[in-house]
């Protein structure tokens, strides 16, 4: 699903109408924080999987 410039602009305008200009920075900060937390959780999950794989490999040796 690729979004072009027009689609992104339309979404932004709808958000602007729904929440108003004063709420946009707060919403952006919240989205940024949520994205950071999601990336952190994904990284931790990847590390856990790698550790388990490493332990299983060592047990087989």
PyMOL Python script that loads the backbone (N, CA, C, O; Angstrom):
from pymol import cmd

cmd.read_pdbstr("""\
ATOM      1  N   UNK A   1       0.845  -1.176   0.000  1.00  0.00           N
ATOM      2  CA  UNK A   1       0.000   0.000   0.000  1.00  0.00           C
ATOM      3  C   UNK A   1       0.890   1.237   0.000  1.00  0.00           C
ATOM      4  O   UNK A   1       1.489   1.580   1.019  1.00  0.00           O
ATOM      5  N   UNK A   2       0.969   1.880  -1.107  1.00  0.00           N
ATOM      6  CA  UNK A   2       1.781   3.086  -1.231  1.00  0.00           C
ATOM      7  C   UNK A   2       0.881   4.311  -1.188  1.00  0.00           C
ATOM      8  O   UNK A   2      -0.119   4.397  -1.901  1.00  0.00           O
ATOM      9  N   UNK A   3       1.258   5.250  -0.339  1.00  0.00           N
ATOM     10  CA  UNK A   3       0.515   6.501  -0.263  1.00  0.00           C
ATOM     11  C   UNK A   3       1.279   7.579  -1.013  1.00  0.00           C
ATOM     12  O   UNK A   3       2.472   7.782  -0.786  1.00  0.00           O
ATOM     13  N   UNK A   4       0.595   8.256  -1.893  1.00  0.00           N
ATOM     14  CA  UNK A   4       1.198   9.355  -2.621  1.00  0.00           C
ATOM     15  C   UNK A   4       1.075  10.646  -1.840  1.00  0.00           C
ATOM     16  O   UNK A   4       0.495  10.676  -0.755  1.00  0.00           O
ATOM     17  N   UNK A   5       1.615  11.694  -2.389  1.00  0.00           N
ATOM     18  CA  UNK A   5       1.597  13.001  -1.732  1.00  0.00           C
ATOM     19  C   UNK A   5       0.175  13.485  -1.494  1.00  0.00           C
ATOM     20  O   UNK A   5      -0.129  14.021  -0.428  1.00  0.00           O
ATOM     21  N   UNK A   6      -0.693  13.301  -2.475  1.00  0.00           N
ATOM     22  CA  UNK A   6      -2.074  13.779  -2.344  1.00  0.00           C
ATOM     23  C   UNK A   6      -2.815  13.062  -1.225  1.00  0.00           C
ATOM     24  O   UNK A   6      -3.565  13.687  -0.476  1.00  0.00           O
ATOM     25  N   UNK A   7      -2.609  11.755  -1.108  1.00  0.00           N
ATOM     26  CA  UNK A   7      -3.271  11.001  -0.047  1.00  0.00           C
ATOM     27  C   UNK A   7      -2.782  11.432   1.325  1.00  0.00           C
ATOM     28  O   UNK A   7      -3.582  11.603   2.245  1.00  0.00           O
ATOM     29  N   UNK A   8      -1.471  11.610   1.471  1.00  0.00           N
ATOM     30  CA  UNK A   8      -0.900  12.049   2.747  1.00  0.00           C
ATOM     31  C   UNK A   8      -1.414  13.438   3.103  1.00  0.00           C
ATOM     32  O   UNK A   8      -1.751  13.695   4.259  1.00  0.00           O
ATOM     33  N   UNK A   9      -1.478  14.329   2.131  1.00  0.00           N
ATOM     34  CA  UNK A   9      -1.990  15.677   2.359  1.00  0.00           C
ATOM     35  C   UNK A   9      -3.451  15.643   2.794  1.00  0.00           C
ATOM     36  O   UNK A   9      -3.843  16.376   3.702  1.00  0.00           O
ATOM     37  N   UNK A  10      -4.250  14.810   2.163  1.00  0.00           N
ATOM     38  CA  UNK A  10      -5.660  14.672   2.528  1.00  0.00           C
ATOM     39  C   UNK A  10      -5.808  14.150   3.962  1.00  0.00           C
ATOM     40  O   UNK A  10      -6.626  14.661   4.727  1.00  0.00           O
ATOM     41  N   UNK A  11      -5.030  13.152   4.320  1.00  0.00           N
ATOM     42  CA  UNK A  11      -5.067  12.622   5.686  1.00  0.00           C
ATOM     43  C   UNK A  11      -4.670  13.701   6.680  1.00  0.00           C
ATOM     44  O   UNK A  11      -5.315  13.858   7.717  1.00  0.00           O
ATOM     45  N   UNK A  12      -3.623  14.441   6.374  1.00  0.00           N
ATOM     46  CA  UNK A  12      -3.181  15.512   7.267  1.00  0.00           C
ATOM     47  C   UNK A  12      -4.263  16.572   7.443  1.00  0.00           C
ATOM     48  O   UNK A  12      -4.488  17.044   8.557  1.00  0.00           O
ATOM     49  N   UNK A  13      -4.929  16.948   6.364  1.00  0.00           N
ATOM     50  CA  UNK A  13      -5.995  17.949   6.449  1.00  0.00           C
ATOM     51  C   UNK A  13      -7.174  17.447   7.278  1.00  0.00           C
ATOM     52  O   UNK A  13      -7.762  18.212   8.043  1.00  0.00           O
ATOM     53  N   UNK A  14      -7.519  16.185   7.135  1.00  0.00           N
ATOM     54  CA  UNK A  14      -8.607  15.623   7.934  1.00  0.00           C
ATOM     55  C   UNK A  14      -8.232  15.626   9.414  1.00  0.00           C
ATOM     56  O   UNK A  14      -9.053  15.976  10.261  1.00  0.00           O
ATOM     57  N   UNK A  15      -7.008  15.241   9.725  1.00  0.00           N
ATOM     58  CA  UNK A  15      -6.539  15.262  11.114  1.00  0.00           C
ATOM     59  C   UNK A  15      -6.548  16.685  11.650  1.00  0.00           C
ATOM     60  O   UNK A  15      -6.952  16.922  12.788  1.00  0.00           O
ATOM     61  N   UNK A  16      -6.110  17.616  10.846  1.00  0.00           N
ATOM     62  CA  UNK A  16      -6.108  19.022  11.256  1.00  0.00           C
ATOM     63  C   UNK A  16      -7.524  19.511  11.563  1.00  0.00           C
ATOM     64  O   UNK A  16      -7.741  20.228  12.539  1.00  0.00           O
ATOM     65  N   UNK A  17      -8.471  19.124  10.734  1.00  0.00           N
ATOM     66  CA  UNK A  17      -9.860  19.524  10.972  1.00  0.00           C
ATOM     67  C   UNK A  17     -10.441  18.867  12.224  1.00  0.00           C
ATOM     68  O   UNK A  17     -11.192  19.495  12.971  1.00  0.00           O
ATOM     69  N   UNK A  18     -10.091  17.609  12.446  1.00  0.00           N
ATOM     70  CA  UNK A  18     -10.648  16.889  13.592  1.00  0.00           C
ATOM     71  C   UNK A  18     -10.075  17.360  14.925  1.00  0.00           C
ATOM     72  O   UNK A  18     -10.815  17.512  15.897  1.00  0.00           O
ATOM     73  N   UNK A  19      -8.785  17.590  14.977  1.00  0.00           N
ATOM     74  CA  UNK A  19      -8.136  17.863  16.251  1.00  0.00           C
ATOM     75  C   UNK A  19      -7.746  19.320  16.450  1.00  0.00           C
ATOM     76  O   UNK A  19      -7.560  19.756  17.586  1.00  0.00           O
ATOM     77  N   UNK A  20      -7.623  20.057  15.397  1.00  0.00           N
ATOM     78  CA  UNK A  20      -7.232  21.460  15.520  1.00  0.00           C
ATOM     79  C   UNK A  20      -5.720  21.614  15.563  1.00  0.00           C
ATOM     80  O   UNK A  20      -4.990  20.666  15.852  1.00  0.00           O
ATOM     81  N   UNK A  21      -5.267  22.823  15.271  1.00  0.00           N
ATOM     82  CA  UNK A  21      -3.831  23.084  15.167  1.00  0.00           C
ATOM     83  C   UNK A  21      -3.118  22.999  16.515  1.00  0.00           C
ATOM     84  O   UNK A  21      -1.933  22.668  16.566  1.00  0.00           O
ATOM     85  N   UNK A  22      -3.825  23.293  17.604  1.00  0.00           N
ATOM     86  CA  UNK A  22      -3.177  23.284  18.914  1.00  0.00           C
ATOM     87  C   UNK A  22      -2.875  21.872  19.399  1.00  0.00           C
ATOM     88  O   UNK A  22      -1.936  21.681  20.172  1.00  0.00           O
ATOM     89  N   UNK A  23      -3.640  20.887  18.968  1.00  0.00           N
ATOM     90  CA  UNK A  23      -3.447  19.504  19.422  1.00  0.00           C
ATOM     91  C   UNK A  23      -2.438  18.732  18.575  1.00  0.00           C
ATOM     92  O   UNK A  23      -1.950  17.689  19.011  1.00  0.00           O
ATOM     93  N   UNK A  24      -2.114  19.216  17.380  1.00  0.00           N
ATOM     94  CA  UNK A  24      -1.223  18.472  16.495  1.00  0.00           C
ATOM     95  C   UNK A  24       0.160  18.203  17.097  1.00  0.00           C
ATOM     96  O   UNK A  24       0.633  17.071  17.001  1.00  0.00           O
ATOM     97  N   UNK A  25       0.831  19.179  17.711  1.00  0.00           N
ATOM     98  CA  UNK A  25       2.143  18.865  18.297  1.00  0.00           C
ATOM     99  C   UNK A  25       2.061  17.798  19.392  1.00  0.00           C
ATOM    100  O   UNK A  25       2.936  16.940  19.508  1.00  0.00           O
ATOM    101  N   UNK A  26       1.002  17.867  20.185  1.00  0.00           N
ATOM    102  CA  UNK A  26       0.821  16.869  21.239  1.00  0.00           C
ATOM    103  C   UNK A  26       0.598  15.479  20.638  1.00  0.00           C
ATOM    104  O   UNK A  26       1.149  14.495  21.130  1.00  0.00           O
ATOM    105  N   UNK A  27      -0.197  15.399  19.592  1.00  0.00           N
ATOM    106  CA  UNK A  27      -0.437  14.135  18.913  1.00  0.00           C
ATOM    107  C   UNK A  27       0.850  13.592  18.284  1.00  0.00           C
ATOM    108  O   UNK A  27       1.119  12.392  18.345  1.00  0.00           O
ATOM    109  N   UNK A  28       1.631  14.471  17.690  1.00  0.00           N
ATOM    110  CA  UNK A  28       2.882  14.052  17.061  1.00  0.00           C
ATOM    111  C   UNK A  28       3.855  13.511  18.105  1.00  0.00           C
ATOM    112  O   UNK A  28       4.516  12.499  17.872  1.00  0.00           O
ATOM    113  N   UNK A  29       3.944  14.178  19.251  1.00  0.00           N
ATOM    114  CA  UNK A  29       4.815  13.685  20.324  1.00  0.00           C
ATOM    115  C   UNK A  29       4.355  12.320  20.807  1.00  0.00           C
ATOM    116  O   UNK A  29       5.169  11.423  21.023  1.00  0.00           O
ATOM    117  N   UNK A  30       3.067  12.168  20.972  1.00  0.00           N
ATOM    118  CA  UNK A  30       2.528  10.884  21.412  1.00  0.00           C
ATOM    119  C   UNK A  30       2.809   9.774  20.413  1.00  0.00           C
ATOM    120  O   UNK A  30       3.155   8.657  20.799  1.00  0.00           O
ATOM    121  N   UNK A  31       2.660  10.081  19.130  1.00  0.00           N
ATOM    122  CA  UNK A  31       2.949   9.086  18.097  1.00  0.00           C
ATOM    123  C   UNK A  31       4.432   8.749  18.073  1.00  0.00           C
ATOM    124  O   UNK A  31       4.801   7.588  17.897  1.00  0.00           O
ATOM    125  N   UNK A  32       5.282   9.748  18.245  1.00  0.00           N
ATOM    126  CA  UNK A  32       6.721   9.506  18.281  1.00  0.00           C
ATOM    127  C   UNK A  32       7.110   8.626  19.450  1.00  0.00           C
ATOM    128  O   UNK A  32       7.931   7.720  19.311  1.00  0.00           O
ATOM    129  N   UNK A  33       6.516   8.896  20.604  1.00  0.00           N
ATOM    130  CA  UNK A  33       6.804   8.092  21.789  1.00  0.00           C
ATOM    131  C   UNK A  33       6.339   6.648  21.572  1.00  0.00           C
ATOM    132  O   UNK A  33       7.055   5.705  21.909  1.00  0.00           O
ATOM    133  N   UNK A  34       5.156   6.481  21.016  1.00  0.00           N
ATOM    134  CA  UNK A  34       4.630   5.142  20.754  1.00  0.00           C
ATOM    135  C   UNK A  34       5.517   4.389  19.763  1.00  0.00           C
ATOM    136  O   UNK A  34       5.758   3.194  19.930  1.00  0.00           O
ATOM    137  N   UNK A  35       5.995   5.076  18.745  1.00  0.00           N
ATOM    138  CA  UNK A  35       6.865   4.446  17.756  1.00  0.00           C
ATOM    139  C   UNK A  35       8.187   4.025  18.378  1.00  0.00           C
ATOM    140  O   UNK A  35       8.692   2.940  18.086  1.00  0.00           O
ATOM    141  N   UNK A  36       8.756   4.873  19.237  1.00  0.00           N
ATOM    142  CA  UNK A  36      10.006   4.513  19.932  1.00  0.00           C
ATOM    143  C   UNK A  36       9.806   3.282  20.814  1.00  0.00           C
ATOM    144  O   UNK A  36      10.645   2.382  20.828  1.00  0.00           O
ATOM    145  N   UNK A  37       8.706   3.244  21.542  1.00  0.00           N
ATOM    146  CA  UNK A  37       8.420   2.103  22.407  1.00  0.00           C
ATOM    147  C   UNK A  37       8.235   0.832  21.585  1.00  0.00           C
ATOM    148  O   UNK A  37       8.693  -0.240  21.982  1.00  0.00           O
ATOM    149  N   UNK A  38       7.566   0.949  20.444  1.00  0.00           N
ATOM    150  CA  UNK A  38       7.369  -0.205  19.574  1.00  0.00           C
ATOM    151  C   UNK A  38       8.701  -0.727  19.046  1.00  0.00           C
ATOM    152  O   UNK A  38       8.949  -1.933  19.060  1.00  0.00           O
ATOM    153  N   UNK A  39       9.552   0.176  18.585  1.00  0.00           N
ATOM    154  CA  UNK A  39      10.860  -0.240  18.078  1.00  0.00           C
ATOM    155  C   UNK A  39      11.698  -0.884  19.177  1.00  0.00           C
ATOM    156  O   UNK A  39      12.414  -1.854  18.930  1.00  0.00           O
ATOM    157  N   UNK A  40      11.608  -0.343  20.390  1.00  0.00           N
ATOM    158  CA  UNK A  40      12.332  -0.912  21.531  1.00  0.00           C
ATOM    159  C   UNK A  40      11.841  -2.329  21.816  1.00  0.00           C
ATOM    160  O   UNK A  40      12.648  -3.225  22.063  1.00  0.00           O
ATOM    161  N   UNK A  41      10.536  -2.534  21.783  1.00  0.00           N
ATOM    162  CA  UNK A  41       9.972  -3.859  22.030  1.00  0.00           C
ATOM    163  C   UNK A  41      10.381  -4.850  20.945  1.00  0.00           C
ATOM    164  O   UNK A  41      10.684  -6.006  21.241  1.00  0.00           O
ATOM    165  N   UNK A  42      10.390  -4.406  19.705  1.00  0.00           N
ATOM    166  CA  UNK A  42      10.813  -5.277  18.604  1.00  0.00           C
ATOM    167  C   UNK A  42      12.274  -5.663  18.772  1.00  0.00           C
ATOM    168  O   UNK A  42      12.635  -6.823  18.574  1.00  0.00           O
ATOM    169  N   UNK A  43      13.111  -4.711  19.133  1.00  0.00           N
ATOM    170  CA  UNK A  43      14.540  -4.981  19.337  1.00  0.00           C
ATOM    171  C   UNK A  43      14.740  -5.987  20.463  1.00  0.00           C
ATOM    172  O   UNK A  43      15.535  -6.917  20.332  1.00  0.00           O
ATOM    173  N   UNK A  44      14.016  -5.804  21.578  1.00  0.00           N
ATOM    174  CA  UNK A  44      14.128  -6.740  22.699  1.00  0.00           C
ATOM    175  C   UNK A  44      13.675  -8.141  22.299  1.00  0.00           C
ATOM    176  O   UNK A  44      14.288  -9.129  22.704  1.00  0.00           O
ATOM    177  N   UNK A  45      12.612  -8.237  21.510  1.00  0.00           N
ATOM    178  CA  UNK A  45      12.128  -9.534  21.054  1.00  0.00           C
ATOM    179  C   UNK A  45      13.156 -10.197  20.143  1.00  0.00           C
ATOM    180  O   UNK A  45      13.393 -11.400  20.257  1.00  0.00           O
ATOM    181  N   UNK A  46      13.765  -9.437  19.248  1.00  0.00           N
ATOM    182  CA  UNK A  46      14.796  -9.978  18.365  1.00  0.00           C
ATOM    183  C   UNK A  46      15.985 -10.467  19.169  1.00  0.00           C
ATOM    184  O   UNK A  46      16.533 -11.530  18.879  1.00  0.00           O
ATOM    185  N   UNK A  47      16.391  -9.708  20.175  1.00  0.00           N
ATOM    186  CA  UNK A  47      17.516 -10.111  21.024  1.00  0.00           C
ATOM    187  C   UNK A  47      17.207 -11.396  21.771  1.00  0.00           C
ATOM    188  O   UNK A  47      18.065 -12.267  21.910  1.00  0.00           O
ATOM    189  N   UNK A  48      15.965 -11.511  22.255  1.00  0.00           N
ATOM    190  CA  UNK A  48      15.560 -12.717  22.977  1.00  0.00           C
ATOM    191  C   UNK A  48      15.605 -13.932  22.064  1.00  0.00           C
ATOM    192  O   UNK A  48      16.090 -14.992  22.461  1.00  0.00           O
ATOM    193  N   UNK A  49      15.106 -13.785  20.851  1.00  0.00           N
ATOM    194  CA  UNK A  49      15.119 -14.886  19.887  1.00  0.00           C
ATOM    195  C   UNK A  49      16.553 -15.277  19.559  1.00  0.00           C
ATOM    196  O   UNK A  49      16.858 -16.466  19.473  1.00  0.00           O
ATOM    197  N   UNK A  50      17.433 -14.314  19.374  1.00  0.00           N
ATOM    198  CA  UNK A  50      18.832 -14.612  19.074  1.00  0.00           C
ATOM    199  C   UNK A  50      19.498 -15.335  20.237  1.00  0.00           C
ATOM    200  O   UNK A  50      20.284 -16.259  20.026  1.00  0.00           O
ATOM    201  N   UNK A  51      19.187 -14.916  21.469  1.00  0.00           N
ATOM    202  CA  UNK A  51      19.764 -15.569  22.643  1.00  0.00           C
ATOM    203  C   UNK A  51      19.292 -17.019  22.750  1.00  0.00           C
ATOM    204  O   UNK A  51      20.087 -17.907  23.059  1.00  0.00           O
ATOM    205  N   UNK A  52      18.020 -17.263  22.501  1.00  0.00           N
ATOM    206  CA  UNK A  52      17.481 -18.620  22.566  1.00  0.00           C
ATOM    207  C   UNK A  52      18.119 -19.487  21.485  1.00  0.00           C
ATOM    208  O   UNK A  52      18.498 -20.630  21.742  1.00  0.00           O
ATOM    209  N   UNK A  53      18.237 -18.944  20.283  1.00  0.00           N
ATOM    210  CA  UNK A  53      18.870 -19.693  19.198  1.00  0.00           C
ATOM    211  C   UNK A  53      20.318 -20.013  19.539  1.00  0.00           C
ATOM    212  O   UNK A  53      20.791 -21.116  19.268  1.00  0.00           O
ATOM    213  N   UNK A  54      21.017 -19.065  20.127  1.00  0.00           N
ATOM    214  CA  UNK A  54      22.410 -19.280  20.511  1.00  0.00           C
ATOM    215  C   UNK A  54      22.519 -20.366  21.572  1.00  0.00           C
ATOM    216  O   UNK A  54      23.401 -21.222  21.495  1.00  0.00           O
ATOM    217  N   UNK A  55      21.632 -20.338  22.564  1.00  0.00           N
ATOM    218  CA  UNK A  55      21.635 -21.355  23.609  1.00  0.00           C
ATOM    219  C   UNK A  55      21.345 -22.732  23.049  1.00  0.00           C
ATOM    220  O   UNK A  55      21.980 -23.710  23.443  1.00  0.00           O
ATOM    221  N   UNK A  56      20.380 -22.820  22.124  1.00  0.00           N
ATOM    222  CA  UNK A  56      20.053 -24.115  21.511  1.00  0.00           C
ATOM    223  C   UNK A  56      21.216 -24.630  20.688  1.00  0.00           C
ATOM    224  O   UNK A  56      21.483 -25.832  20.681  1.00  0.00           O
ATOM    225  N   UNK A  57      21.908 -23.750  20.000  1.00  0.00           N
ATOM    226  CA  UNK A  57      23.055 -24.140  19.193  1.00  0.00           C
ATOM    227  C   UNK A  57      24.174 -24.658  20.086  1.00  0.00           C
ATOM    228  O   UNK A  57      24.831 -25.642  19.746  1.00  0.00           O
ATOM    229  N   UNK A  58      24.400 -23.998  21.240  1.00  0.00           N
ATOM    230  CA  UNK A  58      25.444 -24.416  22.171  1.00  0.00           C
ATOM    231  C   UNK A  58      25.095 -25.757  22.806  1.00  0.00           C
ATOM    232  O   UNK A  58      25.991 -26.562  23.060  1.00  0.00           O
ATOM    233  N   UNK A  59      23.812 -26.018  23.069  1.00  0.00           N
ATOM    234  CA  UNK A  59      23.399 -27.281  23.661  1.00  0.00           C
ATOM    235  C   UNK A  59      23.612 -28.441  22.695  1.00  0.00           C
ATOM    236  O   UNK A  59      23.927 -29.551  23.123  1.00  0.00           O
ATOM    237  N   UNK A  60      23.445 -28.198  21.414  1.00  0.00           N
ATOM    238  CA  UNK A  60      23.631 -29.240  20.411  1.00  0.00           C
ATOM    239  C   UNK A  60      25.104 -29.574  20.220  1.00  0.00           C
ATOM    240  O   UNK A  60      25.437 -30.678  19.788  1.00  0.00           O
ATOM    241  N   UNK A  61      25.974 -28.649  20.530  1.00  0.00           N
ATOM    242  CA  UNK A  61      27.412 -28.873  20.320  1.00  0.00           C
ATOM    243  C   UNK A  61      28.025 -29.703  21.401  1.00  0.00           C
ATOM    244  O   UNK A  61      29.225 -29.977  21.364  1.00  0.00           O
TER     245      UNK A  61
END
""", "prot")
cmd.dss("prot")
cmd.show_as("cartoon", "prot")
cmd.util.cbc("prot")
cmd.orient("prot")
